[in-house]
Amino acid sequence: MTSSELRSGFTWRSFIIMLFTIITFTPVSIWFSLSVGSGISAQQYAYSILLLAIEIAYLSHNPLTMQEVATVFVGLSSINAGIGIELIRSAYLSQSDVLAYFGLKGKIPFWVAPLPESGFYASRSFFHPQALEQWFGLLGWVGMLIPSLSLFAGLSLGILNKVLYVDEEKLEYPGVQVQAEFCITLTSRETRRLSFFSIFFLLSFVYSILVYVFPVVPVLWVDLSREIQKFLPGACFGFATDLITFTPAFYLPFYVIACQLIGSIAIWVFGNSFIVNLGLTKFSELYYPGMNMRDIALYANLYVWMLPLLGLGIFAGFSNLRPSIARRVYASLKRAGRADAVGIERFFSIWLVIIPMAVAIISNLLEIWYWAPDYPFWPWFPAVYSLLLSLPTSLLAGRAAGTGIEISIPEGLDRIVLVAANYKGINAWFVGPTIFSPTFFGGPLDVNFKLSQLTKSTFTSFIKMMVVTYPISTLVALVFTQIFWSWAQIPSASYPFSAYSWPREVMEMAAWITRPKGAFHLEWIIYGAIAGLAIYVPSAFFFGGSTATTALTSLIAGAGMLPPFAVNLLVGYIIRRILEHYLGAEEFNKYKFTIVAGIATGSGVSVAIGIGSTLIGRSIWMLPY
């Protein structure tokens, strides 16, 4: 693609749309995270805003371009709605009553959280001197420097994923296809495409109104765990209620769907039941008949599945880096450095991969040395850990995005070494080697490049939008967080999810430090890697390395996915087959991403209405009389 074929989407109109989205979405996101704990993403919310903006521009005879709409989608990654919540959360951490139970009261380092005696948490104000010192003092500047360096390390990994999955393997990136289809459909206004979009938009909108505005249908899932536990103790099962959970099945290969379903059922239904029936691990002691799905997911993951799945994920990540692929990536990077490429691509070279990673790792080592000089095996362990885990997890995340699979990488894995070394201190638990993710300026680099490719947008316009809107989003988030905090203390009964989840988070942190028996079996990581090898080798022999890696990635994604979402993939595939029967396979394949975009937009609009109504009602309820 040459530069003459690309257009910039960073215009005054796309900026105004982005600004309006920031102002309207930020309070919704804050309230939802404090009161419900889950909600829609900025991307899903933006469907409703963009739908309105596109129609207004069309009626004014100056329609938006698909490049402008695509640039807004990428800019959404810069929304920093949780920054104020994180500062309040850190202050709560230092004085939670839960710490006293574990003997950690008063032992949280001052550079981790404002101390109780500072009065910041009690003041409920970001203008307190302690807060200002956190933001603008030395700690604040260091706190911004380290993530910034990690951002550039993420750039280097993002380049690898971009070259490997976008350029070399040319993966489809179904999630990006949905966004691109939204941009193309509503800006090109092709009649057939718009008809499919409108029909599924209306169906999704009506159904989602029953979920989010008039809650006839339960939000998130229908939990059938109590019923299935009559036959399989310890199991969890159910059906998800959001239509979005069906849509990946409209474009994923059947073997990917099957692998995810097998992984989920094997772990959360039969695996859990096997553990409970044999009385293995701490989970079998904590389990009680009728335990709900949330608690099963928490305790079974902590005491049983976390470490084996970690080993399985590490092996899958390294399976992406086969020698043939490594040679192609290296050759592509060298060619990109010499080629007359477009925009930022002309600067691609092997040094753009090496230098950011080296600088970020060195800065991370200095941070660990300064705050926790007693960190075990410094500097060799942190350096090797960052290198060995950043690469496979990045490659795993890239392939997952490229094939349309959702997968999460466990955090805080370096804590396992502290457990193995029998570390007795406190400070090392709050620093550690960083696993760098392939993101740069708000989003995965390969994903953003794929979107720019599909919508013929300049990648530099994406960067401009994110750089300009990030500080605005930060300021707006602090203002709205201050308003919510002034209404009531956080956490409290006024914000029920925070009152439930924040003490639990403190308890989990304290559990790592004090190390209760039964939670850490480090050899299980090796068992997980061996299981990955046992699955991969015969699969690669019969189906090829690329297919085997995708299948293994799908199994891992399914193992980390609760049954409601895996089951809905199967139901979605059945719906897909029905649509293929009535529309014809060729017609369905032509418009499948249009259908998914219509469903996502209808769900997004209804959720925006539901959350907005709830937020207005909550504000009126809190007003003094």
Beta strands, then each sheet from edge to edge (+ up, - down):
strand 1: 221-223
strand 2: 238-240
strand 3: 439-440
strand 4: 443-444
sheet 1: 1+ 2-
sheet 2: 3+ 4-
end
